[in-house]
Amino acid sequence: MRNKSLKAGATVIGSAALASILLTGCGGPKVTYSGMEVSNVSKAIESADALWAQNRASGAASNVDDESRCYAQVSEDVLSEKAICGPIHYLGSDDQIWESMEWEFAGDGKDKVQLTAVDSFSEDEPAANTTLLRADGKKAPADLVVPEPDTKTADSAKAIWGVTLTNVDETDAEVVTPESTISLNGLKVSDRVGVSSDRVKAGEGHKFASAKIEVTTPGSASTVMSELAITSGGKSYPLGKAKSGSVAMAVPGDGSDIALTVSYEGMTQTVSFADRTVQSTATAFYDDFNRSASNTTKPTSVKIGERDKAGNRAEFEMTSIVPTRTAYDPKLGWAPEGKAWLVVNTNVKDGGPLYNGNGGEWGKYTASYDTVVKVSSAKVKNVSGAAFEAGAARSDVVKDEDGYNGDKVTVVFEVPANVGDFTADFSFNSSGPKRSSSEAVAPATISVDASFTGLELIFNKK
């Protein structure tokens, strides 16, 4: 428990005799307010003591010490407008505090004022550059530690979701997963958690780990599969699936190595409570570049054959090109440490390949085919930095059954992390059997190829 002593600049009177001289009016300097002598400081402090005791008895659970009491605050013989009382430790508070009470002043003859204590106390600190005085000469305690009232002990290694936490506005760390960003606020190791209404203690040989968790998912995604856990002393204690809320857990140990882990599809990322650092091999989630490209060149279409000449005819087009960088691919898994998956999603139209023929029953004819687009080859290289070149780690094509948007093509490359500018080359093949309605003499199948080179894929820095 932190020792909360007098505020810097506050001075404790060094002699009971001097305090008596100041507050009884029996010679020596006089205590004044607004230039007038204060006539009844001693009785006013006694009244403040009594009112403070009544306030404690009727208020929230608290502890005081035999040395906890009220004082007048004086600076160069001038009385402050507030008395100060303490220290006191309330249930649900991590620290002991002082409380102030404003004096009421009333005229008492021509050159004097009289004090009245008011039953209204609020958290405060002894004022800087003041002396704390009492008529009985009792000194303000400099190093007194008042313990918090006792409370029930939390179950060991049991997650307490919904616990009331304070000072959790600042984000200490963010963990990125393929499905969400998990913000961790107010990471804390302590002996107790909660406020007066839900206060619990960790118990002997235990420490609390607590945090406010905020889970953000892209778009309308609602299901989160990441698993959370608290680790301490080489053991892991599950918190369950990641969700937003405040949570605490009392775990065995001295709290020095407490961490929170986030696990997803075989990878565990760790956040230390001691230094708030994220330990992760998912480099692409934490490097200098955005996950979505800032601009991408759309290549011109590639035409094959001519309308009036015999042979294959087609027109290839790449549309809706969406490049992203990620540390995780659903089919390839996690990228190696220091690497990223560069994913290019696009739609490829082949124009419905045709075959222009000569001869046949009607002379010249055109045959149509049921074709499927395939990725023949793909490669990527960097524009700046150390030179590298890579082929596709995987490629997939989903046929466009409606025939309007083109087949959906996904190509994934393994690239170094911390690289943001690339050029990519793609080659596609479209092939398939002849439709039954086409000329009998037309070729039974068709196969056409097209290449797109030098596509610029640019990712800005965060």
N, C-alpha and C positions, 0 to 999 in steps of 0.2 A: 504494500500500500504506500502510495506516495506521501511523503511528509510535507504538508503544506504549512509553512511557517509564516511569520509576518511579512508583509509586502516590503520590498526594498525601500528604504528611506524612512520607515516608521521607527521610532525610537522608544525604548522602554525606560521608564523612570528608574533611576538607579538607587533610590533611597526612599524607604517608607516615611522617614521624617520629612523629606522634601515634599512628598505627595501630600502629607497632612498639612504642611504649611500652605501649599497652594490651594487646597480645597476647603479648608476650614475657615480661612480668612483670618487666622490668628497671626497676623503680621506677614511680612514678605510680600512678594508680587501677588497681585490679584488676578483672578480669571475674569476676563471681560468678554462682552459680546456687543458689537456695534458701539464700542466706546463706553459701555456701561458695565459696572461690576455685576457679576452673576452671584446671587446671594445664597442659593440653596443647592449647589452642585452635589453635595454629599447625599442629601435626601433624594435628589432626582435619580442618582445612580442606583440607590437602593430600590427605588420604584421601578427602574428599568430592569433590574435583576428579577424582581417579582413578576413583572409582566412577561419577561422572556420565558420564565419557568412555566407560566400559565399557557403561553403560546405553544411551548413544546408539548405540554401535557395534552392539549386538545388537537394537536396537528399530527402530521405524518410521523411514523416511527423514527426515532433518532437516538443517538448516543451523545452524551457530553461527559467531560471529565470533572473531577472535583476542582480543577483549576480553570474550568470554563466559566466565564462571567462577563459582565458588561463593564465598559470603560468610557470615560469622557475622553475626547480627542482634543488636544491643546497644541497650538503652535504659537510660540512666543507670547504666551499668556493669553492668547485669544482662543476662545472655545469654538470648536467646529459645530455646525448645525446638526451633526449626527453623532449619536452614541454608537459604539461598535461592540458586539457581543460574540463570544465564541472561545475556542472553536467548537463546532458541532458537526456531527456526521449523520446524514439522513440515510435511511434504507433506500437503496436504488441509486445512490450516488457513489462514483468511484473515489471521490475525494472529500475530505472534510472541508468545511467552509466557515466563514464569518458572516454575521448578519448585522445590518445596521438598522437604527431606529432614529427617526427625526425628532429632535426636541421641539416643543412648543415654548415660545417665550412670551412672558407677560410682564407689564410694568410692576415694580415693587418699590414705590417711592420715587423720588426725583431722579436719582442717579443709579438706580439698580434695576435689574431684571430678574425674574424668577423662572426656573425651568419646570416644565411638566413633561413626564414621559408619556409617549403615545404607543398604544398597543398595535403597532404595525411594523413588521419586520420583513426585510428582504435581503437576499444574498448580496454581499459586498466584500470589500477588503479594507483593512485599516488604511486610512489616508496617508499618503506620502508626507514625510517631513513633519510628522506630528508625534507628540508624546501621549501614551495611553496612561490615564491617571484614575486612581481611586482614593477615597478618603482613608480606607483601611490599609493603604500602602501595598496591597497585593499586586504583584507584577504580572504583566501579560506573558504567557508562556511562549518561549521562543521556538522550542523544538517538540512541543507536545503533539503526539499522534493519538487521535481519537478513533477507535475502531468503528466500523460500520455495524449496525445491529445484525444479529445472527439471522439466518434464513435457511431454508431447506436445501438439501444437497441434490444436485442433478444426477440422473442415472449415468453411469459410465458408458461412453461410446454410443450414446443415443442422440440422434439428430433432433434438435428443437427448432422446428420451422415456425416462423411467425413471432419469434422473440423480439421484444422491443429493443432496438439498438440506437445509440446516439452517435453523433459525429460521423455520419456515413454519407455525406454529400460528395466528397471527393473520390474519384476513381483511382484506386491504387494500381490496378493491373487489368489488362484485357486479354482474354484467351480466344483465339479464332479457331473455329472448327469448320468443316465443310458445310454445316447446316446452320451455324449461328455464330454470333459474337457474344461472349460472356464477360460482362463487366463486373469486377469485384471491387466493392467500395468498403472503406472502413475496416480493412483487415486488422484484426486485433487478437492478441493473446492476453488473457486476463484470468483473475481468480473468480470473478462473478460476472453475470450478464443480466440484462433486463432492468426495468425500472421498479419502483416500489410494488407495483401490482403483479409483476411476474418475475421478481428477483430470485435467482438461484445461485448457489455457489458450486464450485467445481469439486470440492472435496479433497481430502488428503492425497497427495501424490498425483494430482491431476491439474490440468490447465484447460481453460476454455479457448477454443478457436472460434471466432465469430466473423461474419461478413454479411453485407447486403449484396445480393446477387441480382443482376439484371440481364436477362436473356433476350437478345434481339435476333429475330429470324427474318430472312429476306422475303419480300412479297407477302403472300398469304399463308406461308408455311406455318404450321402449328405444332407438328409432332417433332420433338427433340429427342434424339437417342443418346446424346452424350451423357456419360455417367460421372458424377462428382464423388469425391472422397476426401477425407482428412487423413494425412499421414503424420505419424509421430513415433519416434523410437524404432523406426524400421517396420512398423505395422501400418496397415491401411484400414480405415473405418468408413464404410460407405455412407453417403448422404442421399443416394438415389439419383434419379434422372434430373438433369439440369432444369431448373425452373427459377423464375423470378421470386424474390422474397428474402427475408432476413432469416439467418440460420446460425445456430451455435451448437457446439458439441464439446463436452468435457472428455478429454482423452488422457490416458496415462502419460506421465513424463513431466519434465520441467519446462516444456514449451519452447525450448531453444531451437528445435528442428521442425517445428510444425509447418506443414505445407498443405495446399489444396491441389488436388489433381483433377484433370479433365480428361476422360478417356473416350476415344471414338475409333471404332474399327481397327483395333490393334495398336493404336498409338496413345500414349499417355503424356500429357503436357502438365508441367508442375509449376506452381506459383509458391514461392517462399514467403512466409509471413514476415521473416526477418528483414528482407531487403526488397520485397515486392517484385522480384525479377521473374520472368517467364522462361522456363527451361523447355525448349522444344526443338525438334528437328524438322518441323514444318516450315522451312526457311521462307518459302514463297508467301506465307501469310504475314511475315514480319519484316520483309525487306523494304527497299526504298520506293518500290513502284506500285502503282494502282493495279487492281486486279482486272479492270476492263480497259480495252484499248481506247485511246483518245481519238484516233482517226485511222481509217483503213482505205487504201485505194481500191476502187472497184474496177476490175479489168474490163476491157472491151470484149465483146462476144467474139467467138471463133467460128468462122463459117467454113464448111467443108462441102466441096462440090459446087455445081452450078445447076440452076433450074433447067437449062436447055441442053445439058450435056449428059451423056450416059454415065452411070456410076453412082456411088453413094452420095447422099446429100444430108447434111445436118447443120445445126447451128447451136453451139454450146454457149451457155451463159452462167456465170457465178453471181448469185444475188444474195442479199441479206447476210453479208459476211460479218460474223461476230467473233472476234478473238478475245480470249480471256487467259489469265495466268492463275494457276492454282497449285496448292500443295497436294491435292487429293483428286483422284479420278475414280469414278465408281467401278471401272473395270480393271484399271491398272493398280489401284490402291494408292499408297502414299509415295510421293516422289522422294528419291534419296535426299539425304541432308545436303544442303547447298544447291539443290536442283529445284526446278519448277516444271510443271506440265503446262505447255503452251497449247491451248485448245482452240481450234478454228472450227466454228460451226458455220455452215453455209448451205444454200440451196443451189443445186446444179440442174439446169435444164439442158436437154439434148435436142430440143426442137422436134422430137419425133422423127428419128432417122428414116429416110426413104431411099428407094433404089430406082433410079431412072433407067429403063430398059429399052432396047430396040427389038423389033420383031414381035412375036407374040400374036395372039388372035387379032388384035386391033392395031398392030404396028407398035408405035411407041407406047410405053405404059409406065406407070409409077406404082411401086409396091411399098406397102407399109409394114412395120414390124413392132412386136411387143418387146421393148428393150429395157434393160436394167443398167444403171450407171454404176461403175466401179472405179475405185481409186487405183490407178496403175502405179503411180509413184508420187511421193511428196518429200520435199526437203526444205529445211530452214537454215538460215545462217544469220549471224549478227551483223549489224551495221557498224557499231563502235565497240571498243573494248577488245579483249583477246579473241582472236578468230576462232570460230567453231562452226561446224556444219553437222546437222543431224537429220536422219530420215524419220519417218513416222513410227512412233511407238505402237500406235494402233490407228485403224481407220474403219469407220462403219458407214453404211448407207441404208437409209430407210426410204423405200420407194413411195413416191407420191401417187397414190391410187387415183386421185381426182385429176391429175395431169395439169394442174394450174400453177402450182408454186415451184415445181421441180423437186427432185429427190433430195431428202435431207442428208447432208454429208457431215460427218464429224471426223476430224483428223487431229491427233494428239502427238506432240513432239516433246521429248525431254530436253530441256534447255537449262543453262546455268541460271540460278537466281541472281538478282541484282543486275539483270540486263533488261533494257526496256525498248530496244529498237531492233527489228528483224525484217528480213525479206524472205518470202516463201515462194516456192514453185510447186505447181500441182499439175499432174497429168491424169486425165480421165479416159475411160473406155466405156462406150455404150454398145451393148450387143444383145441379140435376142432372135427368136424365131419369127418367120414370116406369118402374118395374119392369114387366116383361111380365105379371106375375100380377095387376096392379092392374086396376081397372075401366076398361073401354074409354072411358067417357065422362069419366073424370078428366082434369085438365089434363096435357098431355104433359110439362111440366117444372114444377119448383117453384123458388122463390127466396125466401129469408127472411133477414132482417137482425137483428143484435143489437149493442148497444154496451155497453162497460164503461168507466166513467169514474172518475177520481180514484184510480187504484191508486198506493199509496205505495211507492217504491223507495228504501230507506235504506242507505247505505254508511258504516260507521264509519271513523274515522281509525285509522291504523296504531298 
